[in-house]
């Protein structure tokens, strides 16, 4: 099945939402029953919840779209990499914010995205501990209401807001850097909100924050789903040279495949430039 036609978007998004809920249920099972924490080659943590959620998502995507490549965090870590990406591929982070999960915080999320021609086109971000759920497809971003049985009980359309005064800046709880602090200082007076995982994009998409600067390392699976929601809500994610953050980056001269440069996600153009 092709995934380039706009008429397919609703069906693809519905599949993403169902798989995110199923993965979220598995994550919370592990969360409540207890788990061991292993370390990957880069020393980052990984748990049974990461692996179980990814298996659920990949099984669903590959059953529905067997010809569409999947780039998934845990498979990539295991050396399972698609030979070719083509014009469209899926990006999956089954448990973004594993550190938050391990530390029994609430901000970890399930992330599924479709990338078309280098742009995140459709995406879902689900925080199973809190029930916050966001989805986006071209021109439409929504916040979903989820009950305790992992069923969607309501949805409302969201969109970015004009910048507040002072600006509301959302930053990483676990991965802040001096460069990020310097950029925030360049914005002048700003109200700072700290939150983990890809929810930062969603806070900007919903108008709860104005800007999310990330001057630290991220990979494409960390950002694609939240970025899709933000772009659907009318926002932008730009690198320090002003270009839209691109996806499917392979063979990079000075970095690993799928690694992102620094970026600034925002709901509206800002007075201060990203390079400040």
Backbone torsions as a table, in degrees:
resi	resn	phi	psi	omega
1	UNK	NA	134.9	177.5
2	UNK	-79.4	150.8	-179.4
3	UNK	-120.9	16.0	-176.7
4	UNK	-90.8	-18.1	-175.6
5	UNK	-78.7	135.5	179.9
6	UNK	-61.3	-28.6	-179.2
7	UNK	-65.4	-19.0	179.1
8	UNK	-84.5	-11.2	-168.9
9	UNK	-60.6	-42.2	-178.6
10	UNK	-63.5	-41.1	179.9
11	UNK	-67.3	-40.1	178.2
12	UNK	-64.2	-44.6	-180.0
13	UNK	-63.6	-40.4	178.1
14	UNK	-61.2	-39.8	176.5
15	UNK	-64.2	-46.1	178.3
16	UNK	-56.6	-45.7	-177.7
17	UNK	-62.6	-43.8	-179.7
18	UNK	-63.5	-44.3	-178.9
19	UNK	-67.5	-36.6	178.4
20	UNK	-64.5	-40.4	177.1
21	UNK	-64.6	-42.7	179.0
22	UNK	-64.3	-42.8	178.3
23	UNK	-65.1	-39.6	178.4
24	UNK	-62.3	-38.8	177.4
25	UNK	-61.5	-43.7	179.3
26	UNK	-65.2	-41.3	178.9
27	UNK	-60.2	-42.7	-178.1
28	UNK	-73.1	-28.1	173.2
29	UNK	-60.4	-47.9	179.7
30	UNK	-65.6	-41.0	-179.5
31	UNK	-55.8	-43.5	-176.4
32	UNK	-81.8	-31.2	-177.2
33	UNK	-84.3	-19.1	-178.4
34	UNK	100.5	157.6	-173.0
35	UNK	-161.6	156.8	172.0
36	UNK	-92.6	154.7	178.1
37	UNK	-113.4	118.0	175.2
38	UNK	-99.5	170.2	178.7
39	UNK	-121.8	133.1	175.8
40	UNK	-82.1	178.2	-177.3
41	UNK	-59.2	-30.7	179.7
42	UNK	-88.7	10.5	179.4
43	UNK	73.4	0.9	177.6
44	UNK	-72.8	150.3	-176.4
45	UNK	-76.3	151.9	174.3
46	UNK	-146.8	144.9	-176.6
47	UNK	-133.3	174.0	174.5
48	UNK	-56.9	-32.0	-179.4
49	UNK	-66.3	-42.4	176.8
50	UNK	-57.1	-49.4	-174.4
51	UNK	-70.1	-41.7	-179.3
52	UNK	-66.7	-42.6	179.2
53	UNK	-64.6	-40.9	179.7
54	UNK	-64.7	-39.6	179.3
55	UNK	-61.6	-40.7	178.1
56	UNK	-62.7	-47.1	-177.3
57	UNK	-65.7	-47.0	-177.9
58	UNK	-64.7	-38.8	178.4
59	UNK	-61.0	-43.2	-179.6
60	UNK	-67.6	-43.1	-179.6
61	UNK	-66.9	-43.0	-176.7
62	UNK	-72.4	-28.2	175.2
63	UNK	-69.3	-39.8	-177.5
64	UNK	-81.4	-35.8	-175.0
65	UNK	-134.8	71.3	-173.6
66	UNK	-63.5	-20.9	-177.5
67	UNK	-94.6	-3.4	-177.6
68	UNK	-93.7	124.2	-179.1
69	UNK	-63.1	147.0	175.7
70	UNK	-117.1	127.5	173.3
71	UNK	-111.2	107.5	-173.7
72	UNK	-123.4	139.3	-171.1
73	UNK	-55.1	-49.7	-174.8
74	UNK	-72.6	-34.2	174.3
75	UNK	-64.7	-43.6	178.6
76	UNK	-59.5	-42.7	178.9
77	UNK	-60.6	-30.8	179.1
78	UNK	-88.3	3.6	178.3
79	UNK	85.7	13.1	178.7
80	UNK	-94.4	103.5	-172.2
81	UNK	-128.2	131.5	177.2
82	UNK	-60.5	139.7	179.0
83	UNK	-66.0	-42.0	179.3
84	UNK	-134.6	147.9	179.1
85	UNK	-98.3	-31.1	-177.3
86	UNK	68.8	-160.7	-177.3
87	UNK	-82.0	-18.8	-177.6
88	UNK	-142.9	136.7	176.8
89	UNK	-154.3	161.6	179.0
90	UNK	-97.0	143.1	173.1
91	UNK	-119.6	128.3	-173.8
92	UNK	-130.2	127.1	165.9
93	UNK	-121.0	102.0	-171.4
94	UNK	-69.0	-24.5	179.4
95	UNK	-150.1	84.9	176.8
96	UNK	-79.4	129.8	-175.4
97	UNK	91.8	41.0	179.1
98	UNK	-58.9	-35.2	177.0
99	UNK	-61.1	-39.2	176.9
100	UNK	-63.9	-42.2	179.2
101	UNK	-61.6	-48.3	-178.5
102	UNK	-62.4	-36.6	-178.9
103	UNK	-87.4	10.6	176.2
104	UNK	61.2	32.9	171.5
105	UNK	-88.8	-171.4	-169.5
106	UNK	-116.2	-5.7	-165.9
107	UNK	-91.8	5.7	-179.6
108	UNK	-70.7	149.6	-172.8
109	UNK	-139.4	158.4	168.7
110	UNK	-97.9	133.9	-175.5
111	UNK	-132.7	124.6	177.3
112	UNK	-134.4	132.4	-178.6
113	UNK	-141.9	151.5	169.4
114	UNK	-109.7	126.4	176.0
115	UNK	-104.0	129.2	175.7
116	UNK	-121.5	124.2	175.8
117	UNK	49.7	42.8	175.3
118	UNK	83.4	0.0	-178.8
119	UNK	-117.3	139.3	175.2
120	UNK	-72.7	113.0	-169.5
121	UNK	-99.1	-41.3	-179.1
122	UNK	-134.0	137.5	-179.9
123	UNK	-158.3	154.0	172.9
124	UNK	-132.4	144.9	176.3
125	UNK	-131.6	118.5	-177.4
126	UNK	-125.4	124.9	176.1
127	UNK	-101.9	96.7	-170.9
128	UNK	-68.6	-22.5	-179.7
129	UNK	-72.7	-34.3	-177.4
130	UNK	-106.3	-15.2	-177.4
131	UNK	83.7	2.2	177.6
132	UNK	-70.8	133.5	-174.7
133	UNK	-143.9	128.2	179.5
134	UNK	-129.0	143.5	177.6
135	UNK	-138.6	154.7	178.8
136	UNK	-152.0	139.8	169.3
137	UNK	-139.8	166.1	-171.4
138	UNK	-49.0	116.8	175.6
139	UNK	87.9	-8.3	-176.7
140	UNK	-139.0	120.4	172.0
141	UNK	-120.6	141.9	-176.2
142	UNK	-137.2	151.5	167.3
143	UNK	-105.8	127.8	-176.7
144	UNK	-104.1	148.9	172.7
145	UNK	-101.5	130.1	-176.9
146	UNK	-123.9	134.3	-179.8
147	UNK	-89.5	-177.9	-176.1
148	UNK	-68.5	-14.7	177.9
149	UNK	-97.5	15.2	178.2
150	UNK	61.0	43.0	174.1
151	UNK	-116.9	140.2	177.0
152	UNK	-76.8	122.7	-177.9
153	UNK	-111.6	-5.9	178.4
154	UNK	-175.2	164.1	177.8
155	UNK	-154.9	148.8	177.2
156	UNK	-141.0	146.1	-179.3
157	UNK	-75.9	141.8	178.6
158	UNK	-125.0	162.9	177.2
159	UNK	-160.8	158.4	-179.7
160	UNK	-66.8	155.8	-179.8
161	UNK	-111.4	159.8	171.0
162	UNK	-58.8	150.8	-177.9
163	UNK	-58.3	139.0	176.9
164	UNK	-83.1	167.2	174.3
165	UNK	-130.7	113.1	1.5
166	UNK	-73.0	162.8	178.9
167	UNK	-61.4	144.0	175.0
168	UNK	-101.1	115.0	-175.5
169	UNK	-109.2	131.0	177.2
170	UNK	-107.9	134.2	-176.0
171	UNK	-135.0	165.5	-178.3
172	UNK	-70.8	138.9	175.5
173	UNK	-78.3	-34.8	-172.3
174	UNK	-107.2	-12.0	-170.9
175	UNK	-133.2	34.7	179.5
176	UNK	-72.6	154.8	-177.5
177	UNK	-136.2	161.0	175.4
178	UNK	-58.3	-35.0	178.8
179	UNK	-64.5	-39.7	176.8
180	UNK	-63.9	-44.3	179.0
181	UNK	-59.7	-40.3	-179.9
182	UNK	-65.5	-40.1	178.4
183	UNK	-65.0	-43.2	178.6
184	UNK	-60.3	-41.2	177.9
185	UNK	-62.3	-32.9	-178.9
186	UNK	-68.8	-17.8	179.9
187	UNK	-80.3	-7.1	-176.6
188	UNK	82.6	-152.9	-178.8
189	UNK	-59.8	129.1	-177.8
190	UNK	-149.5	141.8	174.4
191	UNK	-90.1	123.9	-174.0
192	UNK	-101.5	129.4	175.7
193	UNK	-117.5	125.6	-179.9
194	UNK	-103.4	128.9	-179.7
195	UNK	-152.8	152.0	-179.4
196	UNK	-93.6	166.7	171.1
197	UNK	61.7	-166.9	-175.2
198	UNK	-72.5	-1.7	175.6
199	UNK	-59.3	-21.7	179.9
200	UNK	-59.4	-43.9	175.7
201	UNK	-58.8	-41.7	-174.0
202	UNK	-70.6	-32.3	175.7
203	UNK	-64.4	-37.9	175.9
204	UNK	-69.1	-41.6	179.8
205	UNK	-61.1	-34.8	-177.2
206	UNK	-87.1	-6.9	-179.5
207	UNK	86.7	9.0	176.7
208	UNK	-80.5	-17.1	176.2
209	UNK	-142.1	162.1	-177.0
210	UNK	-103.5	-31.8	-173.5
211	UNK	-151.9	143.8	175.3
212	UNK	-128.4	100.3	176.5
213	UNK	-89.0	136.4	177.9
214	UNK	-129.6	98.1	178.4
215	UNK	-106.9	57.1	179.6
216	UNK	-158.1	171.9	-172.9
217	UNK	-71.8	133.3	168.6
218	UNK	-140.0	159.7	174.0
219	UNK	-112.9	163.4	-174.2
220	UNK	-60.5	-36.0	179.6
221	UNK	-69.1	-20.6	175.4
222	UNK	-70.1	-30.0	-166.9
223	UNK	-114.1	-23.4	-167.2
224	UNK	-59.8	-46.5	-175.9
225	UNK	-66.8	-48.3	178.4
226	UNK	-63.0	-38.3	178.0
227	UNK	-63.8	-39.7	177.3
228	UNK	-61.8	-42.2	178.0
229	UNK	-63.3	-44.9	-178.9
230	UNK	-62.8	-45.8	-179.6
231	UNK	-65.0	-37.1	177.1
232	UNK	-64.4	-29.1	-179.7
233	UNK	-84.5	-2.5	178.0
234	UNK	103.2	7.1	-179.6
235	UNK	-95.3	-176.1	-178.4
236	UNK	-138.5	154.9	170.2
237	UNK	-130.1	116.2	-173.1
238	UNK	-126.3	145.8	174.9
239	UNK	-77.8	176.2	-173.9
240	UNK	-69.1	-15.3	174.7
241	UNK	-92.4	6.3	176.1
242	UNK	90.2	-2.0	-179.6
243	UNK	-82.1	151.1	175.0
244	UNK	-63.8	137.8	177.8
245	UNK	-61.0	125.4	-175.8
246	UNK	-102.8	157.7	-176.9
247	UNK	-125.7	153.4	-175.0
248	UNK	89.3	29.0	-176.4
249	UNK	-79.9	112.5	179.5
250	UNK	-130.2	155.3	179.7
251	UNK	65.4	33.7	-179.3
252	UNK	-71.4	135.2	-174.3
253	UNK	-61.5	-42.9	-171.8
254	UNK	-115.8	15.2	-179.5
255	UNK	-156.5	170.6	-178.7
256	UNK	-73.6	161.6	172.3
257	UNK	-57.2	138.8	175.3
258	UNK	70.8	7.9	176.1
259	UNK	-79.9	139.9	179.5
260	UNK	-93.4	148.9	166.2
261	UNK	-77.4	176.3	173.4
262	UNK	-62.0	151.4	-179.0
263	UNK	-152.2	166.3	173.4
264	UNK	-130.5	119.7	175.5
265	UNK	-98.7	133.5	-174.8
266	UNK	-148.4	157.0	177.4
267	UNK	-86.7	-21.4	-178.7
268	UNK	-154.7	159.2	178.5
269	UNK	-57.8	141.4	-178.1
270	UNK	-108.2	154.0	-179.5
271	UNK	-67.2	-37.5	179.8
272	UNK	-86.3	137.0	-179.8
273	UNK	-79.4	155.5	179.0
274	UNK	-58.9	-27.6	-176.6
275	UNK	-81.1	-1.8	-177.5
276	UNK	-63.2	NA	NA
